[in-house]
């Protein structure tokens, strides 16, 4: 797997041996950016990615591989915008470089939409997007003063506040239905590994259910804190992101597609949402 952050279901399933009970181990790599993640997924370097759905839209068919989302990893996501201390108003960002993962995918588009609501438009060159990678590098770029704002999702938001950066807003003011992350696979890989994928999802769903049981909350927080080197509060936040059952938030997925087309990005596989997700493996895992 290649991921940005481990979700609570994945953490618990590994720690409690649920993947081992299905006959395999899960090897996890933290990605430095979405480009390396999705290009590697399409090329077969990785089997499964945990990513933003917009990356599925952007990369499916882009370099040949058809990529689909197969389960919802998080019930929702908080995408807060942080700015350097010298920024006192949205207008102070005019003419400034802003940190993103990649300029044409996922949270960069969310940032553009938030800024547009505050009178700043990339099409007018009101600001410049600088691709620096995942959340950690975005935070470091701001700290150095190379960039002046970025979306810094948890747990980097707490680090930003500790460093003196200011919270200016978040995606909910303009994109209230923006969904949490998804698991994604390439069609080529899954054609020869359907059974393995169903077993993976079955173990992950068992971890999700265990972690979501109120009777296990205290132990789940301890497991997450230990595995991810988080404070109890940070671990509780990660636990709170658990989806109800891993089912796709189709309404949320559509909002991501709509945002992408709003900014004029042509989708290599077309604009039919159903081309970009497949419920078959999830349903097989639930019924197995």
Buried (B, 14 or more C-beta within 10 A) or exposed (E): BBBBBBBBBBBBBBBBEBBEEBEEEBEEBEBBBBBBBBBBBBEEEBBBBBBBBBBBBBBBBBEEBBBBBBBBBBBBBBBBBBBBEEBEEBEBBBEBBBBBBBBBBBBBBBBBBBBBEBEBEBEEEBBEBBBBBBBBBBBBBBBEEEBBBBBBBBBBBBBBBEBEBBEBBBBBEBBEBBBBBBBBBBEBBBEEBEEBBBBBBBBBBBBBBBBBEEEBEEBBBEBBBEBBEBEEEBBBBBBEBBBEBBEBBBEBBBBBBEBBEEBEBEBBBEEEBEBBBBBEBBEBBBEE
